[in-house]
Amino acid sequence: MPPALEERMEREEQEFIKRLEEKRGGKIVFRDIALLYADSARRRKEAVFVYRIGDRIYLEDFEREFRFLGFKVKPPKGYKYVKFEAYFQVSDVKDWYTISGSAVERFLSGKTSELKKAGFLARLFSQTMLCLLFKDGSFVCMQMVDRRSFLRELGFGSQSG
């Protein structure tokens, strides 16, 4: 990447982070991307920006560009982007475990009403996600880019789930 483009991207990123910090009233101490997000309300989102300010983990998505063979194309007819923003308190996370991506898809499609922990073989040979359980009984599942750092941020250290 040319140095001028890299500088411009870095500057835009810093401005973006500064705007978020001003909007939320604090300093971002952790950030990552959830490639896939699902929750107990059966919502599904891709590429969710995850960041921490204080005791809150914020989640938000961005309108994505539609592409075909690398070229930008018009969105499908009737498509309307709805911004997704949510947060949870770190102190409200009760536990976590690993779940298979296929189990999450079955839950989202209504084929099952509960999510079970991924077994040893599923953790080895299938795509897995992190499932966070909250004190109120709800949950979120996320396929984090850096799962270990995220778990440390939540206070779980190096436990395995």
C-alpha positions in Angstrom: 0.0 0.0 0.0 1.4 3.4 -0.9 2.6 5.4 2.2 0.2 8.3 1.4 -2.8 6.0 1.3 -1.7 4.2 4.5 -1.4 7.6 6.3 -4.8 8.7 5.1 -6.4 5.5 6.3 -4.7 5.7 9.7 -5.9 9.3 10.0 -9.5 8.4 9.1 -9.4 5.5 11.6 -8.1 7.8 14.4 -10.9 10.3 13.6 -13.5 7.6 13.6 -12.3 6.3 17.0 -12.3 9.9 18.4 -15.9 10.4 17.3 -17.0 7.1 18.9 -15.2 8.1 22.2 -17.0 11.5 22.2 -20.3 9.9 21.4 -20.0 7.3 24.2 -18.2 9.5 26.7 -15.1 7.5 27.4 -11.8 6.0 26.0 -11.9 2.8 23.9 -9.7 0.3 25.7 -10.4 -2.7 23.5 -11.6 -3.2 20.0 -12.1 -6.2 17.6 -14.4 -7.5 14.9 -17.1 -10.2 15.2 -17.2 -11.8 11.8 -20.6 -13.1 12.7 -23.0 -12.1 15.5 -26.2 -13.9 16.7 -28.3 -13.4 19.8 -31.1 -15.0 21.8 -33.6 -12.8 19.9 -32.5 -14.7 16.7 -30.9 -11.6 15.1 -27.9 -12.3 12.8 -25.3 -9.7 11.7 -22.1 -9.9 9.9 -18.9 -7.9 10.5 -19.9 -6.2 13.8 -17.4 -3.7 15.3 -16.9 -4.6 19.0 -15.3 -2.2 21.4 -15.1 -1.5 25.2 -15.5 1.7 27.1 -15.6 1.3 30.8 -17.8 -1.7 31.8 -19.7 -1.7 28.5 -19.0 -3.7 25.4 -20.5 -1.9 22.4 -21.5 -3.6 19.2 -22.4 -1.9 15.9 -22.5 -2.8 12.3 -22.0 -0.8 9.1 -23.8 -0.7 5.9 -22.0 -3.1 3.5 -21.4 -2.7 -0.1 -22.9 -5.3 -2.4 -20.4 -6.8 -4.8 -20.4 -9.3 -7.6 -17.1 -10.5 -9.0 -15.3 -7.7 -7.2 -17.5 -4.9 -8.7 -19.9 -2.8 -6.7 -23.5 -3.4 -7.6 -26.9 -2.0 -6.5 -28.5 -3.6 -3.5 -31.4 -6.0 -4.1 -34.7 -4.4 -4.8 -36.5 -3.5 -1.6 -33.3 -3.7 0.5 -33.2 -1.1 3.3 -30.3 -0.9 5.7 -31.1 -0.7 9.4 -28.3 0.3 11.7 -27.5 -2.3 14.5 -26.2 -0.9 17.7 -26.2 -2.7 21.1 -24.2 -3.0 24.2 -23.9 -5.1 27.3 -22.2 -4.7 30.7 -19.1 -6.8 31.2 -20.3 -7.4 34.8 -23.5 -9.0 33.4 -21.6 -11.8 31.6 -22.1 -14.9 33.7 -20.3 -17.5 31.7 -19.2 -18.5 28.2 -18.7 -21.6 26.1 -17.7 -22.6 22.5 -20.5 -23.5 20.1 -20.4 -24.7 16.5 -21.4 -22.3 13.8 -23.9 -24.9 12.4 -25.6 -25.1 15.8 -26.1 -21.3 15.7 -27.5 -21.4 12.2 -30.0 -24.1 13.3 -31.0 -21.9 16.2 -31.4 -18.8 13.9 -33.5 -20.8 11.4 -35.8 -22.0 14.2 -34.9 -25.7 13.9 -33.8 -25.8 17.5 -34.5 -23.7 20.6 -31.4 -24.3 22.6 -27.6 -24.2 22.0 -25.3 -26.9 23.2 -21.6 -26.7 23.8 -19.4 -27.9 21.0 -17.8 -31.2 21.6 -14.1 -31.9 21.2 -14.4 -33.0 17.6 -16.6 -30.1 16.6 -14.1 -27.7 18.2 -11.3 -29.3 16.1 -13.0 -29.7 12.8 -15.8 -27.1 12.5 -16.1 -23.4 12.5 -16.8 -22.3 16.1 -18.2 -19.3 17.9 -18.1 -17.9 21.3 -21.4 -17.9 23.2 -21.7 -15.5 26.1 -24.4 -16.2 28.7 -25.8 -13.3 30.7 -27.3 -13.2 34.2 -30.8 -12.5 32.8 -30.7 -15.8 30.7 -30.1 -14.1 27.3 -27.0 -14.8 25.2 -25.0 -13.6 22.3 -22.8 -15.7 20.0 -19.9 -14.1 18.2 -17.1 -15.4 15.9 -14.4 -13.1 17.1 -11.2 -12.3 15.2 -9.2 -12.4 18.4 -11.2 -14.7 20.8 -8.5 -14.9 23.5 -8.0 -11.2 23.8 -11.8 -10.7 24.0 -12.2 -13.4 26.7 -9.4 -11.7 28.7 -11.2 -8.4 28.3 -14.3 -10.0 29.8 -12.2 -11.3 32.8 -12.1 -15.0 31.8 -8.3 -15.2 31.3 -7.2 -18.4 29.5 -10.1 -20.7 30.6 -11.3 -23.1 27.9 -14.9 -23.5 27.1 
